[in-house]
Amino acid sequence: MKALCWQGVDELTVEQVPDPGIMNAQDAIVKVIASTTCGSDLHLLGGYIPMMKSGDVIGHEFIGEVVEVGSEVRRRRPGERVVVCSIIGCGRCWPCRHDMWSLCENSNPTAGITDLLWGGSTAGIYGYSHAMGGFRGSHAEYIRVPFADHNAFPVPDDVDDMDALFASDAVPTGWMGADLGGVRPGDVVAVWGCGGVGQMAARAAVLLGAERVIAIDRYPERLRMVERQAGCEAIDYTATDVDAELRERTGGRGPDVCIEAVGLEADSAGPMRVYDEVKQQLHLEQDRPIAVREAIHACRKGGTVFVLGVFTGFVDKFPLGALMNKGLTLRGAQQHGQRYIPMLLDRISRGELRPAQLATHTMTLDDGPRGYDMFKHKKDGCVRVVFRP
Amino acid sequence: MKRVVFGAATLLATGAAVARWLASRGRAPAAVRDPRESLRWLGVTINLPREEVMPDGAPPQPLARLDAEVRAERAPGDRGTELYARPRRAVPTGPMAVLARLRGTDPRQEVRKALRDAKSILETGEVLRPEPESVRVHGRASAVRKAKTTPTAPKARTESVAQPVRTEQTGERRQPGLRDRVLTLAARRAPGEGRL
């Protein structure tokens, strides 16, 4: 089958690779209908995520049709149109039973690596390095879905492919940031980053009752999009002092909940960008936590900061003093998508969420490298590229 | 390949020398100088009651096949059962433990793997098998197509090639560094084991 493969830093190729097969009795094979780029893929492309190997198939956010199931699959059937959560959960370990699916203890065959890196193993993720299980990704014609009964969700007939596609990752990730960030009616919420996840986090905050939601980015088209689609305010961080702007808009308090949806390659208009870039390139820190620093500094006393962006290792100049003395709550997680996907499909069906608007470009897999070039460099107003194999 | 082997050998030799020096000055990490290290139990917590983890007191597979002591205790709260095991035979300590682990000869390694597998079998009924690494399919019906993510990359794919060829990159570039090499070396022995 055809697949988009990582070959090295900033190098992708379209390859013919062997078709996937049933390897465990609870597996399903899904024919991919649509698969989208995700901002976290850019960390793979840039070489920031360890344990990638030449030839790895990337992509983790997708929908498809079940074409084959293993002997122990009970709830899924061939022919079903399903959205598959990008994080793999077994559904029966203690974290899965408690709806913390990205902490699954049985879905990562190479759990020892994350155990060594982080002091605890995490769930498997499609197309996201051999530290996360080495599963082949979704930018392919077919994909193996382990523990299919727990990870593949039937798509209602009235939800179209493009809306359902983003229920795989961007929508539940954004929703989780607002939900676990503790957004309550009347809150002021700030969201750093207006990519797919940031836009969905902003919309989730609105739906959870936030009185004001303020989104921060530097790309005008993304800021206009989040104003129009999510119903929130926007700040261009290249045009103003974000911290001062947030204080002015909140009576000097700062936002109640700050959601960071940027990740380890954060940018800045100030000198910190250069400082962090130098340290990162010298391997004196793995990640650039610029948006996290800003969020902690801007957050109101006693507020919550939720880290949705992907980080891998150690950072420098972490404002622990502000965190402690302002009494903040800091949380973070890869998405617990299985907890939210059925509810989110219902909301999409009712028209409360319209994630299809994120799909600014649609291509075939053959155009995968060009699609990632557009996505990485935000060409032509690109927010997400969707590949239809 | 020679560079990798040379680098790994240098890393190991330096590590052993530093560990020995630290030990001689009484500054070794607690894990290295702890006399209990060789007796320590390795454990996983299984989301099932004790009677399902060790029915009739028999250790679960694949732990039962190992020459290991096994015990189980009720976990606090609703967390199920803590399953512990440790090898009966002597285990290496200090810097030798590091070398043994990298060589794959530390008896704790198979105990760690067996504990994880036992947990997975008890909770889900099977151990998830890793997928084979992607291998290109060559031949007439499987042409390899290639393009770059660089801004200057042409839209059209190039003809079939056997090996990827790098071209000039105009954006920022970063090559996998020492961290990846060390992780790769460690991971050769670590997958499925971790730091239980």
HADDOCK unambig.tbl for C-alpha pairs under 7 A between the chains (distance, minus, plus):
assign (segid A and resid 9 and name CA) (segid B and resid 173 and name CA) 6.97 0.50 0.50
assign (segid A and resid 9 and name CA) (segid B and resid 174 and name CA) 6.67 0.50 0.50
assign (segid A and resid 9 and name CA) (segid B and resid 175 and name CA) 6.41 0.50 0.50
assign (segid A and resid 10 and name CA) (segid B and resid 149 and name CA) 5.94 0.50 0.50
assign (segid A and resid 11 and name CA) (segid B and resid 148 and name CA) 5.41 0.50 0.50
assign (segid A and resid 11 and name CA) (segid B and resid 149 and name CA) 5.86 0.50 0.50
assign (segid A and resid 12 and name CA) (segid B and resid 147 and name CA) 6.60 0.50 0.50
assign (segid A and resid 12 and name CA) (segid B and resid 148 and name CA) 5.84 0.50 0.50
assign (segid A and resid 12 and name CA) (segid B and resid 149 and name CA) 6.39 0.50 0.50
assign (segid A and resid 13 and name CA) (segid B and resid 145 and name CA) 6.31 0.50 0.50
assign (segid A and resid 13 and name CA) (segid B and resid 146 and name CA) 4.39 0.50 0.50
assign (segid A and resid 13 and name CA) (segid B and resid 147 and name CA) 5.56 0.50 0.50
assign (segid A and resid 14 and name CA) (segid B and resid 144 and name CA) 6.74 0.50 0.50
assign (segid A and resid 14 and name CA) (segid B and resid 145 and name CA) 5.08 0.50 0.50
assign (segid A and resid 14 and name CA) (segid B and resid 146 and name CA) 5.58 0.50 0.50
assign (segid A and resid 15 and name CA) (segid B and resid 136 and name CA) 6.53 0.50 0.50
assign (segid A and resid 15 and name CA) (segid B and resid 144 and name CA) 4.98 0.50 0.50
assign (segid A and resid 15 and name CA) (segid B and resid 145 and name CA) 5.77 0.50 0.50
assign (segid A and resid 16 and name CA) (segid B and resid 136 and name CA) 5.70 0.50 0.50
assign (segid A and resid 16 and name CA) (segid B and resid 137 and name CA) 5.43 0.50 0.50
assign (segid A and resid 16 and name CA) (segid B and resid 142 and name CA) 5.31 0.50 0.50
assign (segid A and resid 16 and name CA) (segid B and resid 143 and name CA) 6.78 0.50 0.50
assign (segid A and resid 16 and name CA) (segid B and resid 144 and name CA) 6.26 0.50 0.50
assign (segid A and resid 17 and name CA) (segid B and resid 134 and name CA) 6.34 0.50 0.50
assign (segid A and resid 17 and name CA) (segid B and resid 135 and name CA) 5.87 0.50 0.50
assign (segid A and resid 17 and name CA) (segid B and resid 136 and name CA) 4.81 0.50 0.50
assign (segid A and resid 17 and name CA) (segid B and resid 137 and name CA) 5.24 0.50 0.50
assign (segid A and resid 18 and name CA) (segid B and resid 137 and name CA) 6.48 0.50 0.50
assign (segid A and resid 23 and name CA) (segid B and resid 129 and name CA) 6.53 0.50 0.50
assign (segid A and resid 24 and name CA) (segid B and resid 128 and name CA) 6.54 0.50 0.50
assign (segid A and resid 24 and name CA) (segid B and resid 129 and name CA) 6.77 0.50 0.50
assign (segid A and resid 46 and name CA) (segid B and resid 173 and name CA) 6.79 0.50 0.50
assign (segid A and resid 46 and name CA) (segid B and resid 174 and name CA) 6.39 0.50 0.50
assign (segid A and resid 47 and name CA) (segid B and resid 174 and name CA) 6.21 0.50 0.50
assign (segid A and resid 47 and name CA) (segid B and resid 175 and name CA) 6.48 0.50 0.50
assign (segid A and resid 47 and name CA) (segid B and resid 176 and name CA) 6.02 0.50 0.50
assign (segid A and resid 50 and name CA) (segid B and resid 180 and name CA) 5.56 0.50 0.50
assign (segid A and resid 51 and name CA) (segid B and resid 180 and name CA) 6.37 0.50 0.50
assign (segid A and resid 51 and name CA) (segid B and resid 184 and name CA) 6.85 0.50 0.50
assign (segid A and resid 55 and name CA) (segid B and resid 134 and name CA) 5.42 0.50 0.50
assign (segid A and resid 55 and name CA) (segid B and resid 135 and name CA) 6.81 0.50 0.50
assign (segid A and resid 56 and name CA) (segid B and resid 133 and name CA) 6.96 0.50 0.50
assign (segid A and resid 56 and name CA) (segid B and resid 134 and name CA) 5.89 0.50 0.50
assign (segid A and resid 90 and name CA) (segid B and resid 124 and name CA) 6.89 0.50 0.50
assign (segid A and resid 92 and name CA) (segid B and resid 123 and name CA) 5.97 0.50 0.50
assign (segid A and resid 92 and name CA) (segid B and resid 124 and name CA) 6.47 0.50 0.50
assign (segid A and resid 93 and name CA) (segid B and resid 47 and name CA) 5.66 0.50 0.50
assign (segid A and resid 93 and name CA) (segid B and resid 123 and name CA) 6.32 0.50 0.50
assign (segid A and resid 94 and name CA) (segid B and resid 47 and name CA) 5.47 0.50 0.50
assign (segid A and resid 94 and name CA) (segid B and resid 79 and name CA) 6.67 0.50 0.50
assign (segid A and resid 106 and name CA) (segid B and resid 120 and name CA) 5.63 0.50 0.50
assign (segid A and resid 107 and name CA) (segid B and resid 128 and name CA) 6.57 0.50 0.50
assign (segid A and resid 109 and name CA) (segid B and resid 128 and name CA) 6.20 0.50 0.50
assign (segid A and resid 109 and name CA) (segid B and resid 129 and name CA) 6.57 0.50 0.50
assign (segid A and resid 109 and name CA) (segid B and resid 130 and name CA) 5.74 0.50 0.50
assign (segid A and resid 109 and name CA) (segid B and resid 192 and name CA) 6.30 0.50 0.50
assign (segid A and resid 110 and name CA) (segid B and resid 191 and name CA) 4.40 0.50 0.50
assign (segid A and resid 110 and name CA) (segid B and resid 192 and name CA) 5.33 0.50 0.50
assign (segid A and resid 111 and name CA) (segid B and resid 191 and name CA) 6.04 0.50 0.50
assign (segid A and resid 111 and name CA) (segid B and resid 192 and name CA) 5.64 0.50 0.50
assign (segid A and resid 111 and name CA) (segid B and resid 194 and name CA) 6.65 0.50 0.50
assign (segid A and resid 112 and name CA) (segid B and resid 190 and name CA) 5.20 0.50 0.50
assign (segid A and resid 112 and name CA) (segid B and resid 191 and name CA) 4.44 0.50 0.50
assign (segid A and resid 112 and name CA) (segid B and resid 192 and name CA) 5.03 0.50 0.50
assign (segid A and resid 112 and name CA) (segid B and resid 193 and name CA) 4.95 0.50 0.50
assign (segid A and resid 112 and name CA) (segid B and resid 194 and name CA) 3.40 0.50 0.50
assign (segid A and resid 112 and name CA) (segid B and resid 195 and name CA) 6.95 0.50 0.50
assign (segid A and resid 113 and name CA) (segid B and resid 187 and name CA) 6.09 0.50 0.50
assign (segid A and resid 113 and name CA) (segid B and resid 190 and name CA) 6.39 0.50 0.50
assign (segid A and resid 113 and name CA) (segid B and resid 191 and name CA) 6.00 0.50 0.50
assign (segid A and resid 113 and name CA) (segid B and resid 194 and name CA) 6.30 0.50 0.50
assign (segid A and resid 115 and name CA) (segid B and resid 194 and name CA) 5.05 0.50 0.50
assign (segid A and resid 115 and name CA) (segid B and resid 195 and name CA) 6.07 0.50 0.50
assign (segid A and resid 116 and name CA) (segid B and resid 194 and name CA) 5.79 0.50 0.50
assign (segid A and resid 116 and name CA) (segid B and resid 195 and name CA) 6.13 0.50 0.50
assign (segid A and resid 133 and name CA) (segid B and resid 130 and name CA) 6.87 0.50 0.50
assign (segid A and resid 134 and name CA) (segid B and resid 130 and name CA) 6.93 0.50 0.50
assign (segid A and resid 134 and name CA) (segid B and resid 131 and name CA) 6.84 0.50 0.50
assign (segid A and resid 135 and name CA) (segid B and resid 131 and name CA) 6.06 0.50 0.50
assign (segid A and resid 369 and name CA) (segid B and resid 147 and name CA) 5.84 0.50 0.50
assign (segid A and resid 369 and name CA) (segid B and resid 148 and name CA) 5.67 0.50 0.50
assign (segid A and resid 369 and name CA) (segid B and resid 149 and name CA) 5.01 0.50 0.50
assign (segid A and resid 370 and name CA) (segid B and resid 149 and name CA) 6.02 0.50 0.50
assign (segid A and resid 370 and name CA) (segid B and resid 155 and name CA) 6.31 0.50 0.50
assign (segid A and resid 372 and name CA) (segid B and resid 149 and name CA) 6.07 0.50 0.50
assign (segid A and resid 373 and name CA) (segid B and resid 149 and name CA) 4.58 0.50 0.50
assign (segid A and resid 373 and name CA) (segid B and resid 150 and name CA) 6.03 0.50 0.50
assign (segid A and resid 373 and name CA) (segid B and resid 151 and name CA) 6.05 0.50 0.50
